[in-house]
């Protein structure tokens, strides 16, 4: 069975990483993020964040500032990394499907759609997302909920949606249903 590449859409602390981790552990996906290189460059320039913290404001500011110069820079860097990974590991491991865990911008959405990715939205109620952010030690303020990186894809239709408001077992069950549907489509 050939599994499709997947892009995860969702707001902060909706459960995109949990969904990506599950797709990796159960279905053999390799995880990438548009923010991987963004974070690497931000840390190189501004230092590593304190353990257990996430400097969300820095990432949002830095990512958007660089996007002003080149809107597709993080898309390109992510795809370059995927290509490099596939090339380097082509002889060592069988080809694995890709999951990109942080689709937040219209150009990211469009690039993945054009590349044939299945787009999966992960939703969770605002109160639960705030609770998760606070409990995780995320450097967070309520204005983050309205930041452009959180709202840019609100009107975009994903191929599938899961609601992550009842624990990991329920999230995983919803993902399993989607994977079964995708597998059935592949078999036809």
Secondary structure, 3 states (H helix, E strand, C coil): CCCCCEEEEECCCCCHHHHHHHHHHHHCCEEECCHHHHHHHHHHHHCCCCCCCCEHHHHHHHHHHHHHHCCCHHHHHHHHHHHHHHHHHCCCCCCCCEEEEEECCHHHHHHHHHCCCEEEEEECCHHHHHHHHHHHCCECCHHHHHCHHHHCCCCCCCCEEEECCCCHHHHHHHHHHHHHHHHHHHHC
